[in-house]
Amino acid sequence: MEQRSQELFERAKRRIPGGVNSPVRAFQAVGRTPRFIASAHGDRILDVDQNEYIDYVCSWGPGILGHAYPRVIEKVQEACAQGLTFGAPTEKEVVLAELIAELMPSMQVSRLVNSGTEAVMSAIRAARGFTGRDKIIKFKGCYHGHSDGLLVKAGSAALTTSVPDSAGVPADFTKHTLVASYNDTESVKKLFEAYPQEIAAVIVEPVAANMGVVLPAQGFLSFLRDITRQYGALLIFDEVITGFRLGLGGAQAYYDIQPDLTTLGKIVGGGMPIGAYGGRSDIMQMISPVGPVYQAGTLSGNPIATTAGIETLNILKADPQIYTRLAEKSAQIAQAVKAAAGNRVTVNRIGSLMSIFFTKQPVTDYESAVSADTKQYAAFFGYLLDHGIYTAPSQFEAMFLSDAHTAQDLAKTCEVMTQYFRTFKE
Ligand code: PLP
């Protein structure tokens, strides 16, 4: 039953573009009605028609502890009673910056913003200000938020020209965005050879999770570290998804590579809107008011988001075994899928991030990711939804696990997925 969701969706479409405040929520790619959510606790979300689902979206990553984690909620409620925002410094901002520096030592100095998009925009501005260079390299299939200069997937034409992905972005705004192929060192070398003195930074999702989950090939990240140093460019890790998810130290600790700048979002706000960027203190000294790179925000570092972030990070810090548990949980699902589906799908997994691609070929970059059959994914998604399991409504997103996923719910998930692959014919 989805009557109330359907009614709300119709109402929403009259007043909100596509009925949603972020496109993927519209379920367009899977041809179903989006569920309007009433509440969520632990690993379960409840929609307005009283359907309950085991949730593997986890608000697209922040929900590593599960929904409505009691200590986080309690502390946020206490903070709310003290005032929502002051537009003036607070102790909590200092505590969160210190915690970030402790858990992610490359982030000696950081600035809080309100979203991952803002974090990336600002980090790139810092990199350009610091190097005095304009161009950046990004990778096809990596998502870094919706700012103009980063909405570039690739020009079919060339490594050296870029066309915006979105209407409303002047081509002039993306002319400094160069696009390389993920896991393809040659494509990066060529760009540096073409613009040896002009590239300010390479920005990368150290584990790509926005074309589905795609792992970095062995040596790829260290190659990026080396080539950026060689050419005097900065290396920016976009850890909006991987930060505090692959481990307390994020992907940079996992792979033991130190970027110059890092961007964070999602978990660092414990479910409240937040982003952060930071890194080497000599670079961060470029930021206003100490330096010439301007960046500001009315609600930046607000006491509610910082409270949720601090509590979440402290809980993770006190219980690092959480990462082992998370990895075991996603491994359990991956194994069940592989056992049932055989080579009909490709499962990419790292820690608590996973994607089931409906393709037989290994998925290592954008081209292999988009070889996946999105119709088959949509059918799989619909079957899961109808059996009480809520996964990403798009083939090209990650499946997120939380510490709240219970053994019982994992077993149910494995059973439903196994059942699906037993009946699913190519
Ligand atoms: N960077 C990465 C790697 C992301 O996955 C996202 C969002 O999913 C962003 C940046 C943008 O973050 P936000 O949606 O908070 O603006």
Residues whose N, C-alpha, C, O or C-beta is under 5 A from the ligand:
A	BS01	PLP	S115 G116 T117 Y143 H144 G145 E205 D238 V240 I241 G265
